[in-house]
Amino acid sequence: MVINEIAFTVYAVTDMARSRAFYEGVLGLVPATAYDMPNGSSWVEYEIAGGAFALGKYDDFQPSSAGASVAFETEDFDVAISELRAAGVPFKMEPMETPVCHMAMVLDPDGSSVCIHKRKPGHG
C-alpha cells in the first residue's frame, strides 16, 4: 500500500448551521462543497492548502473532545488568539510556546478540539 496524501479530515457535528457559523464566521474558512441529504445528514468541505477539512452531520457520527484534533496554521498567531477571545470561543488549552511553534486549543460548538497553530521560522 502507498498513501499519497490525506484526502480529508472530518469532524462530526450535531448542528450544521451552528458549526458553519463558527468555522466560517469565526475562523474564516470558505466552503468549497456543501450538500444536504434526504435523511437529514449534511456535509461541508473546506479546501485548505491542497487538503480538505470537512464537517459531517450523521446520526451515528458523534463529536468528541477526546479524539483527534485538526491544527490550523495561522498567519498571525497573536491576532488569531485575540479574535477568538473577542468572539468568546472557549479555550481548552491556553496559548503556549514550544521550541518549534506557538499553539492553543479551542473548542468548537460541539466541544471538539481545534488547534490554532503557528510554526516558528525554519520549522516546516
N, CA, C and O atoms as a GROMACS GRO file, in nm:
protein
  496
    1MET      N    1   0.084  -0.118   0.000
    1MET     CA    2   0.000   0.000   0.000
    1MET      C    3   0.088   0.124   0.000
    1MET      O    4   0.191   0.129   0.068
    2VAL      N    5   0.047   0.223  -0.077
    2VAL     CA    6   0.117   0.351  -0.082
    2VAL      C    7   0.014   0.460  -0.055
    2VAL      O    8  -0.084   0.472  -0.128
    3ILE      N    9   0.037   0.538   0.048
    3ILE     CA   10  -0.052   0.651   0.079
    3ILE      C   11   0.009   0.775   0.015
    3ILE      O   12   0.124   0.809   0.042
    4ASN      N   13  -0.068   0.843  -0.071
    4ASN     CA   14  -0.017   0.959  -0.143
    4ASN      C   15  -0.045   1.092  -0.075
    4ASN      O   16   0.034   1.185  -0.087
    5GLU      N   17  -0.155   1.100  -0.003
    5GLU     CA   18  -0.196   1.227   0.057
    5GLU      C   19  -0.308   1.200   0.157
    5GLU      O   20  -0.363   1.090   0.162
    6ILE      N   21  -0.339   1.300   0.236
    6ILE     CA   22  -0.458   1.295   0.321
    6ILE      C   23  -0.570   1.356   0.238
    6ILE      O   24  -0.563   1.474   0.203
    7ALA      N   25  -0.672   1.278   0.207
    7ALA     CA   26  -0.782   1.326   0.123
    7ALA      C   27  -0.864   1.431   0.197
    7ALA      O   28  -0.896   1.536   0.141
    8PHE      N   29  -0.899   1.402   0.322
    8PHE     CA   30  -0.972   1.498   0.403
    8PHE      C   31  -0.969   1.455   0.548
    8PHE      O   32  -0.945   1.338   0.579
    9THR      N   33  -0.994   1.550   0.636
    9THR     CA   34  -1.017   1.526   0.777
    9THR      C   35  -1.158   1.574   0.803
    9THR      O   36  -1.196   1.681   0.756
   10VAL      N   37  -1.238   1.497   0.878
   10VAL     CA   38  -1.378   1.537   0.902
   10VAL      C   39  -1.407   1.538   1.051
   10VAL      O   40  -1.360   1.451   1.126
   11TYR      N   41  -1.484   1.636   1.093
   11TYR     CA   42  -1.532   1.646   1.230
   11TYR      C   43  -1.682   1.621   1.231
   11TYR      O   44  -1.755   1.670   1.145
   12ALA      N   45  -1.727   1.545   1.328
   12ALA     CA   46  -1.870   1.523   1.348
   12ALA      C   47  -1.930   1.648   1.412
   12ALA      O   48  -1.870   1.708   1.501
   13VAL      N   49  -2.050   1.686   1.367
   13VAL     CA   50  -2.121   1.800   1.425
   13VAL      C   51  -2.266   1.760   1.450
   13VAL      O   52  -2.318   1.670   1.385
   14THR      N   53  -2.330   1.828   1.544
   14THR     CA   54  -2.470   1.799   1.575
   14THR      C   55  -2.564   1.903   1.516
   14THR      O   56  -2.682   1.875   1.494
   15ASP      N   57  -2.514   2.023   1.490
   15ASP     CA   58  -2.594   2.132   1.435
   15ASP      C   59  -2.510   2.200   1.327
   15ASP      O   60  -2.420   2.279   1.357
   16MET      N   61  -2.539   2.168   1.201
   16MET     CA   62  -2.455   2.216   1.091
   16MET      C   63  -2.455   2.368   1.082
   16MET      O   64  -2.349   2.427   1.060
   17ALA      N   65  -2.569   2.434   1.098
   17ALA     CA   66  -2.574   2.580   1.088
   17ALA      C   67  -2.487   2.645   1.195
   17ALA      O   68  -2.412   2.738   1.167
   18ARG      N   69  -2.496   2.595   1.318
   18ARG     CA   70  -2.415   2.649   1.429
   18ARG      C   71  -2.267   2.625   1.402
   18ARG      O   72  -2.185   2.714   1.425
   19SER      N   73  -2.232   2.506   1.355
   19SER     CA   74  -2.092   2.474   1.326
   19SER      C   75  -2.038   2.557   1.212
   19SER      O   76  -1.924   2.603   1.217
   20ARG      N   77  -2.118   2.578   1.107
   20ARG     CA   78  -2.073   2.661   0.996
   20ARG      C   79  -2.053   2.805   1.041
   20ARG      O   80  -1.960   2.872   0.995
   21ALA      N   81  -2.138   2.853   1.131
   21ALA     CA   82  -2.121   2.989   1.183
   21ALA      C   83  -1.986   3.002   1.252
   21ALA      O   84  -1.920   3.106   1.239
   22PHE      N   85  -1.943   2.898   1.325
   22PHE     CA   86  -1.813   2.900   1.393
   22PHE      C   87  -1.699   2.891   1.291
   22PHE      O   88  -1.611   2.978   1.288
   23TYR      N   89  -1.699   2.787   1.209
   23TYR     CA   90  -1.586   2.764   1.118
   23TYR      C   91  -1.576   2.870   1.009
   23TYR      O   92  -1.465   2.905   0.967
   24GLU      N   93  -1.688   2.921   0.963
   24GLU     CA   94  -1.685   3.024   0.859
   24GLU      C   95  -1.682   3.165   0.919
   24GLU      O   96  -1.603   3.249   0.875
   25GLY      N   97  -1.768   3.190   1.017
   25GLY     CA   98  -1.777   3.324   1.074
   25GLY      C   99  -1.664   3.361   1.167
   25GLY      O  100  -1.614   3.473   1.163
   26VAL      N  101  -1.621   3.266   1.252
   26VAL     CA  102  -1.514   3.294   1.349
   26VAL      C  103  -1.377   3.262   1.291
   26VAL      O  104  -1.285   3.344   1.300
   27LEU      N  105  -1.361   3.144   1.231
   27LEU     CA  106  -1.230   3.103   1.179
   27LEU      C  107  -1.206   3.151   1.036
   27LEU      O  108  -1.092   3.149   0.990
   28GLY      N  109  -1.309   3.193   0.965
   28GLY     CA  110  -1.291   3.249   0.832
   28GLY      C  111  -1.275   3.148   0.720
   28GLY      O  112  -1.229   3.185   0.612
   29LEU      N  113  -1.310   3.021   0.742
   29LEU     CA  114  -1.299   2.922   0.634
   29LEU      C  115  -1.407   2.947   0.529
   29LEU      O  116  -1.516   2.995   0.561
   30VAL      N  117  -1.377   2.915   0.405
   30VAL     CA  118  -1.470   2.935   0.293
   30VAL      C  119  -1.509   2.798   0.239
   30VAL      O  120  -1.421   2.721   0.199
   31PRO      N  121  -1.638   2.766   0.235
   31PRO     CA  122  -1.679   2.633   0.188
   31PRO      C  123  -1.652   2.613   0.039
   31PRO      O  124  -1.674   2.703  -0.042
   32ALA      N  125  -1.602   2.495   0.006
   32ALA     CA  126  -1.580   2.457  -0.134
   32ALA      C  127  -1.694   2.368  -0.182
   32ALA      O  128  -1.732   2.372  -0.299
   33THR      N  129  -1.748   2.287  -0.092
   33THR     CA  130  -1.857   2.194  -0.122
   33THR      C  131  -1.950   2.190  -0.002
   33THR      O  132  -1.905   2.188   0.112
   34ALA      N  133  -2.078   2.190  -0.029
   34ALA     CA  134  -2.176   2.176   0.079
   34ALA      C  135  -2.302   2.112   0.022
   34ALA      O  136  -2.352   2.153  -0.082
   35TYR      N  137  -2.352   2.010   0.092
   35TYR     CA  138  -2.476   1.950   0.046
   35TYR      C  139  -2.549   1.883   0.162
   35TYR      O  140  -2.489   1.838   0.260
   36ASP      N  141  -2.681   1.878   0.147
   36ASP     CA  142  -2.769   1.810   0.242
   36ASP      C  143  -2.822   1.685   0.175
   36ASP      O  144  -2.840   1.681   0.053
   37MET      N  145  -2.848   1.583   0.256
   37MET     CA  146  -2.902   1.458   0.206
   37MET      C  147  -3.045   1.441   0.255
   37MET      O  148  -3.082   1.498   0.357
   38PRO      N  149  -3.125   1.364   0.184
   38PRO     CA  150  -3.266   1.349   0.220
   38PRO      C  151  -3.290   1.296   0.362
   38PRO      O  152  -3.397   1.322   0.419
   39ASN      N  153  -3.196   1.224   0.419
   39ASN     CA  154  -3.216   1.165   0.552
   39ASN      C  155  -3.180   1.262   0.666
   39ASN      O  156  -3.177   1.221   0.783
   40GLY      N  157  -3.151   1.389   0.634
   40GLY     CA  158  -3.116   1.487   0.737
   40GLY      C  159  -2.967   1.500   0.760
   40GLY      O  160  -2.923   1.586   0.837
   41SER      N  161  -2.888   1.418   0.694
   41SER     CA  162  -2.742   1.429   0.704
   41SER      C  163  -2.694   1.544   0.617
   41SER      O  164  -2.762   1.586   0.524
   42SER      N  165  -2.575   1.596   0.650
   42SER     CA  166  -2.518   1.704   0.568
   42SER      C  167  -2.366   1.700   0.574
   42SER      O  168  -2.308   1.637   0.662
   43TRP      N  169  -2.304   1.768   0.479
   43TRP     CA  170  -2.159   1.767   0.461
   43TRP      C  171  -2.115   1.903   0.409
   43TRP      O  172  -2.178   1.959   0.319
   44VAL      N  173  -2.008   1.955   0.465
   44VAL     CA  174  -1.945   2.079   0.416
   44VAL      C  175  -1.795   2.054   0.412
   44VAL      O  176  -1.738   2.000   0.507
   45GLU      N  177  -1.732   2.095   0.304
   45GLU     CA  178  -1.589   2.074   0.288
   45GLU      C  179  -1.521   2.207   0.260
   45GLU      O  180  -1.570   2.288   0.181
   46TYR      N  181  -1.406   2.228   0.325
   46TYR     CA  182  -1.326   2.349   0.310
   46TYR      C  183  -1.189   2.308   0.256
   46TYR      O  184  -1.122   2.224   0.316
   47GLU      N  185  -1.147   2.363   0.144
   47GLU     CA  186  -1.016   2.333   0.088
   47GLU      C  187  -0.913   2.426   0.149
   47GLU      O  188  -0.929   2.548   0.148
   48ILE      N  189  -0.807   2.367   0.203
   48ILE     CA  190  -0.702   2.444   0.269
   48ILE      C  191  -0.566   2.392   0.222
   48ILE      O  192  -0.528   2.279   0.254
   49ALA      N  193  -0.496   2.473   0.147
   49ALA     CA  194  -0.358   2.442   0.106
   49ALA      C  195  -0.341   2.301   0.051
   49ALA      O  196  -0.250   2.229   0.094
   50GLY      N  197  -0.425   2.261  -0.041
   50GLY     CA  198  -0.411   2.131  -0.104
   50GLY      C  199  -0.476   2.016  -0.031
   50GLY      O  200  -0.474   1.903  -0.080
   51GLY      N  201  -0.532   2.040   0.086
   51GLY     CA  202  -0.603   1.938   0.160
   51GLY      C  203  -0.746   1.983   0.183
   51GLY      O  204  -0.787   2.088   0.134
   52ALA      N  205  -0.820   1.904   0.257
   52ALA     CA  206  -0.958   1.941   0.284
   52ALA      C  207  -0.994   1.909   0.429
   52ALA      O  208  -0.954   1.807   0.484
   53PHE      N  209  -1.070   2.000   0.489
   53PHE     CA  210  -1.127   1.983   0.622
   53PHE      C  211  -1.277   1.983   0.601
   53PHE      O  212  -1.330   2.067   0.529
   54ALA      N  213  -1.346   1.888   0.664
   54ALA     CA  214  -1.489   1.875   0.642
   54ALA      C  215  -1.565   1.868   0.774
   54ALA      O  216  -1.510   1.832   0.878
   55LEU      N  217  -1.693   1.903   0.766
   55LEU     CA  218  -1.788   1.885   0.875
   55LEU      C  219  -1.892   1.788   0.826
   55LEU      O  220  -1.942   1.800   0.714
   56GLY      N  221  -1.926   1.691   0.910
   56GLY     CA  222  -2.028   1.593   0.872
   56GLY      C  223  -2.131   1.576   0.980
   56GLY      O  224  -2.097   1.562   1.098
   57LYS      N  225  -2.257   1.576   0.941
   57LYS     CA  226  -2.367   1.554   1.036
   57LYS      C  227  -2.438   1.426   0.994
   57LYS      O  228  -2.505   1.422   0.890
   58TYR      N  229  -2.423   1.322   1.075
   58TYR     CA  230  -2.483   1.191   1.050
   58TYR      C  231  -2.532   1.137   1.184
   58TYR      O  232  -2.473   1.167   1.287
   59ASP      N  233  -2.638   1.059   1.183
   59ASP     CA  234  -2.696   1.007   1.307
   59ASP      C  235  -2.595   0.932   1.394
   59ASP      O  236  -2.595   0.950   1.515
   60ASP      N  237  -2.510   0.850   1.334
   60ASP     CA  238  -2.419   0.766   1.413
   60ASP      C  239  -2.277   0.822   1.419
   60ASP      O  240  -2.184   0.749   1.452
   61PHE      N  241  -2.259   0.949   1.387
   61PHE     CA  242  -2.128   1.014   1.385
   61PHE      C  243  -2.132   1.124   1.490
   61PHE      O  244  -2.195   1.228   1.469
   62GLN      N  245  -2.064   1.102   1.604
   62GLN     CA  246  -2.076   1.192   1.719
   62GLN      C  247  -1.945   1.265   1.749
   62GLN      O  248  -1.837   1.206   1.739
   63PRO      N  249  -1.954   1.393   1.786
   63PRO     CA  250  -1.836   1.470   1.822
   63PRO      C  251  -1.770   1.419   1.951
   63PRO      O  252  -1.834   1.352   2.032
   64SER      N  253  -1.641   1.453   1.968
   64SER     CA  254  -1.570   1.416   2.089
   64SER      C  255  -1.453   1.511   2.112
   64SER      O  256  -1.377   1.540   2.020
   65SER      N  257  -1.441   1.559   2.234
   65SER     CA  258  -1.326   1.644   2.267
   65SER      C  259  -1.203   1.560   2.298
   65SER      O  260  -1.093   1.613   2.310
   66ALA      N  261  -1.221   1.429   2.311
   66ALA     CA  262  -1.111   1.341   2.347
   66ALA      C  263  -1.047   1.274   2.225
   66ALA      O  264  -0.949   1.200   2.240
   67GLY      N  265  -1.100   1.299   2.107
   67GLY     CA  266  -1.048   1.234   1.988
   67GLY      C  267  -0.938   1.313   1.921
   67GLY      O  268  -0.870   1.395   1.984
   68ALA      N  269  -0.921   1.289   1.794
   68ALA     CA  270  -0.819   1.358   1.715
   68ALA      C  271  -0.850   1.507   1.707
   68ALA      O  272  -0.962   1.550   1.734
   69SER      N  273  -0.750   1.583   1.670
   69SER     CA  274  -0.769   1.728   1.658
   69SER      C  275  -0.699   1.779   1.534
   69SER      O  276  -0.587   1.738   1.502
   70VAL      N  277  -0.765   1.868   1.463
   70VAL     CA  278  -0.705   1.934   1.349
   70VAL      C  279  -0.625   2.054   1.401
   70VAL      O  280  -0.663   2.115   1.501
   71ALA      N  281  -0.515   2.086   1.333
   71ALA     CA  282  -0.436   2.205   1.368
   71ALA      C  283  -0.439   2.298   1.248
   71ALA      O  284  -0.394   2.263   1.139
   72PHE      N  285  -0.493   2.418   1.268
   72PHE     CA  286  -0.499   2.519   1.163
   72PHE      C  287  -0.380   2.614   1.178
   72PHE      O  288  -0.363   2.678   1.281
   73GLU      N  289  -0.299   2.621   1.072
   73GLU     CA  290  -0.184   2.711   1.070
   73GLU      C  291  -0.233   2.854   1.046
   73GLU      O  292  -0.306   2.879   0.950
   74THR      N  293  -0.192   2.947   1.133
   74THR     CA  294  -0.236   3.086   1.121
   74THR      C  295  -0.125   3.173   1.063
   74THR      O  296  -0.007   3.141   1.073
   75GLU      N  297  -0.165   3.281   1.003
   75GLU     CA  298  -0.069   3.378   0.952
   75GLU      C  299  -0.008   3.458   1.067
   75GLU      O  300   0.112   3.483   1.070
   76ASP      N  301  -0.094   3.498   1.163
   76ASP     CA  302  -0.050   3.576   1.278
   76ASP      C  303  -0.116   3.516   1.403
   76ASP      O  304  -0.235   3.536   1.426
   77PHE      N  305  -0.040   3.444   1.481
   77PHE     CA  306  -0.091   3.373   1.597
   77PHE      C  307  -0.157   3.467   1.697
   77PHE      O  308  -0.268   3.440   1.743
   78ASP      N  309  -0.091   3.578   1.731
   78ASP     CA  310  -0.146   3.669   1.831
   78ASP      C  311  -0.278   3.730   1.787
   78ASP      O  312  -0.370   3.745   1.867
   79VAL      N  313  -0.289   3.766   1.660
   79VAL     CA  314  -0.414   3.820   1.608
   79VAL      C  315  -0.523   3.713   1.616
   79VAL      O  316  -0.636   3.742   1.656
   80ALA      N  317  -0.491   3.590   1.577
   80ALA     CA  318  -0.589   3.481   1.583
   80ALA      C  319  -0.640   3.461   1.725
   80ALA      O  320  -0.761   3.446   1.746
   81ILE      N  321  -0.551   3.460   1.822
   81ILE     CA  322  -0.590   3.441   1.962
   81ILE      C  323  -0.680   3.556   2.007
   81ILE      O  324  -0.780   3.534   2.074
   82SER      N  325  -0.644   3.678   1.972
   82SER     CA  326  -0.725   3.795   2.009
   82SER      C  327  -0.865   3.786   1.949
   82SER      O  328  -0.964   3.815   2.017
   83GLU      N  329  -0.874   3.745   1.824
   83GLU     CA  330  -1.005   3.733   1.759
   83GLU      C  331  -1.090   3.624   1.823
   83GLU      O  332  -1.211   3.640   1.839
   84LEU      N  333  -1.027   3.513   1.860
   84LEU     CA  334  -1.100   3.404   1.926
   84LEU      C  335  -1.152   3.448   2.062
   84LEU      O  336  -1.266   3.419   2.098
   85ARG      N  337  -1.068   3.518   2.138
   85ARG     CA  338  -1.112   3.568   2.269
   85ARG      C  339  -1.227   3.667   2.253
   85ARG      O  340  -1.324   3.662   2.328
   86ALA      N  341  -1.217   3.757   2.154
   86ALA     CA  342  -1.322   3.857   2.131
   86ALA      C  343  -1.454   3.791   2.092
   86ALA      O  344  -1.562   3.842   2.123
   87ALA      N  345  -1.446   3.675   2.025
   87ALA     CA  346  -1.566   3.602   1.984
   87ALA      C  347  -1.620   3.514   2.096
   87ALA      O  348  -1.724   3.450   2.080
   88GLY      N  349  -1.550   3.510   2.211
   88GLY     CA  350  -1.597   3.430   2.324
   88GLY      C  351  -1.577   3.280   2.307
   88GLY      O  352  -1.647   3.201   2.371
   89VAL      N  353  -1.483   3.240   2.222
   89VAL     CA  354  -1.456   3.098   2.199
   89VAL      C  355  -1.385   3.040   2.322
   89VAL      O  356  -1.287   3.097   2.369
   90PRO      N  357  -1.434   2.926   2.374
   90PRO     CA  358  -1.370   2.867   2.491
   90PRO      C  359  -1.235   2.803   2.458
   90PRO      O  360  -1.219   2.737   2.355
   91PHE      N  361  -1.138   2.823   2.546
   91PHE     CA  362  -1.005   2.764   2.530
   91PHE      C  363  -0.995   2.636   2.612
   91PHE      O  364  -1.028   2.635   2.730
   92LYS      N  365  -0.950   2.529   2.548
   92LYS     CA  366  -0.922   2.403   2.617
   92LYS      C  367  -0.780   2.406   2.671
   92LYS      O  368  -0.751   2.351   2.778
   93MET      N  369  -0.690   2.471   2.596
   93MET     CA  370  -0.550   2.487   2.636
   93MET      C  371  -0.509   2.629   2.599
   93MET      O  372  -0.519   2.669   2.483
   94GLU      N  373  -0.464   2.704   2.696
   94GLU     CA  374  -0.422   2.842   2.673
   94GLU      C  375  -0.302   2.845   2.579
   94GLU      O  376  -0.230   2.745   2.567
   95PRO      N  377  -0.279   2.958   2.512
   95PRO     CA  378  -0.165   2.969   2.423
   95PRO      C  379  -0.034   2.932   2.494
   95PRO      O  380  -0.011   2.969   2.609
   96MET      N  381   0.049   2.859   2.421
   96MET     CA  382   0.178   2.818   2.475
   96MET      C  383   0.282   2.819   2.364
   96MET      O  384   0.249   2.816   2.245
   97GLU      N  385   0.406   2.825   2.405
   97GLU     CA  386   0.517   2.822   2.310
   97GLU      C  387   0.595   2.693   2.330
   97GLU      O  388   0.622   2.651   2.442
   98THR      N  389   0.632   2.631   2.217
   98THR     CA  390   0.720   2.515   2.219
   98THR      C  391   0.848   2.555   2.145
   98THR      O  392   0.855   2.666   2.092
   99PRO      N  393   0.948   2.469   2.139
   99PRO     CA  394   1.068   2.505   2.063
   99PRO      C  395   1.043   2.529   1.914
   99PRO      O  396   1.121   2.597   1.848
  100VAL      N  397   0.934   2.473   1.860
  100VAL     CA  398   0.910   2.484   1.716
  100VAL      C  399   0.785   2.563   1.677
  100VAL      O  400   0.766   2.593   1.559
  101CYS      N  401   0.699   2.597   1.775
  101CYS     CA  402   0.573   2.662   1.738
  101CYS      C  403   0.508   2.734   1.856
  101CYS      O  404   0.553   2.727   1.970
  102HIS      N  405   0.400   2.803   1.823
  102HIS     CA  406   0.306   2.858   1.921
  102HIS      C  407   0.174   2.786   1.894
  102HIS      O  408   0.139   2.764   1.778
  103MET      N  409   0.101   2.749   1.999
  103MET     CA  410  -0.026   2.682   1.976
  103MET      C  411  -0.120   2.700   2.094
  103MET      O  412  -0.078   2.728   2.206
  104ALA      N  413  -0.248   2.684   2.065
  104ALA     CA  414  -0.353   2.688   2.166
  104ALA      C  415  -0.462   2.594   2.118
  104ALA      O  416  -0.473   2.566   1.999
  105MET      N  417  -0.543   2.546   2.210
  105MET     CA  418  -0.655   2.458   2.175
  105MET      C  419  -0.785   2.527   2.215
  105MET      O  420  -0.802   2.570   2.329
  106VAL      N  421  -0.876   2.538   2.118
  106VAL     CA  422  -1.008   2.592   2.145
  106VAL      C  423  -1.111   2.483   2.121
  106VAL      O  424  -1.080   2.378   2.064
  107LEU      N  425  -1.233   2.509   2.164
  107LEU     CA  426  -1.341   2.413   2.144
  107LEU      C  427  -1.442   2.468   2.045
  107LEU      O  428  -1.481   2.585   2.054
  108ASP      N  429  -1.483   2.384   1.950
  108ASP     CA  430  -1.587   2.426   1.856
  108ASP      C  431  -1.723   2.414   1.926
  108ASP      O  432  -1.727   2.371   2.041
  109PRO      N  433  -1.833   2.449   1.861
  109PRO     CA  434  -1.963   2.446   1.927
  109PRO      C  435  -2.006   2.309   1.981
  109PRO      O  436  -2.089   2.302   2.071
  110ASP      N  437  -1.950   2.200   1.926
  110ASP     CA  438  -1.981   2.066   1.975
  110ASP      C  439  -1.880   2.015   2.077
  110ASP      O  440  -1.891   1.901   2.123
  111GLY      N  441  -1.782   2.096   2.113
  111GLY     CA  442  -1.682   2.056   2.211
  111GLY      C  443  -1.562   1.984   2.151
  111GLY      O  444  -1.479   1.932   2.226
  112SER      N  445  -1.552   1.979   2.019
  112SER     CA  446  -1.435   1.917   1.956
  112SER      C  447  -1.316   2.013   1.963
  112SER      O  448  -1.332   2.134   1.949
  113SER      N  449  -1.198   1.958   1.984
  113SER     CA  450  -1.076   2.038   1.996
  113SER      C  451  -1.026   2.085   1.860
  113SER      O  452  -1.023   2.008   1.764
  114VAL      N  453  -0.988   2.211   1.854
  114VAL     CA  454  -0.929   2.270   1.734
  114VAL      C  455  -0.801   2.339   1.778
  114VAL      O  456  -0.803   2.424   1.867
  115CYS      N  457  -0.689   2.302   1.717
  115CYS     CA  458  -0.561   2.364   1.750
  115CYS      C  459  -0.539   2.484   1.660
  115CYS      O  460  -0.552   2.476   1.538
  116ILE      N  461  -0.504   2.596   1.721
  116ILE     CA  462  -0.464   2.716   1.649
  116ILE      C  463  -0.312   2.719   1.659
  116ILE      O  464  -0.257   2.713   1.769
  117HIS      N  465  -0.243   2.726   1.545
  117HIS     CA  466  -0.102   2.693   1.540
  117HIS      C  467  -0.024   2.795   1.456
  117HIS      O  468  -0.077   2.852   1.361
  118LYS      N  469   0.102   2.816   1.493
  118LYS     CA  470   0.194   2.897   1.412
  118LYS      C  471   0.334   2.841   1.426
  118LYS      O  472   0.393   2.845   1.534
  119ARG      N  473   0.387   2.788   1.316
  119ARG     CA  474   0.525   2.736   1.317
  119ARG      C  475   0.624   2.851   1.330
  119ARG      O  476   0.600   2.960   1.278
  120LYS      N  477   0.734   2.825   1.399
  120LYS     CA  478   0.843   2.922   1.405
  120LYS      C  479   0.924   2.910   1.274
  120LYS      O  480   0.927   2.803   1.213
  121PRO      N  481   0.990   3.019   1.233
  121PRO     CA  482   1.071   3.013   1.111
  121PRO      C  483   1.171   2.898   1.118
  121PRO      O  484   1.234   2.872   1.220
  122GLY      N  485   1.184   2.829   1.005
  122GLY     CA  486   1.276   2.717   0.995
  122GLY      C  487   1.219   2.584   1.040
  122GLY      O  488   1.290   2.484   1.043
  123HIS      N  489   1.090   2.581   1.075
  123HIS     CA  490   1.026   2.457   1.121
  123HIS      C  491   0.901   2.428   1.037
  123HIS      O  492   0.789   2.458   1.078
  124GLY      N  493   0.921   2.371   0.921
  124GLY     CA  494   0.807   2.330   0.842
  124GLY      C  495   0.793   2.404   0.718
  124GLY      O  496   0.700   2.379   0.642
   0.00000   0.00000   0.00000
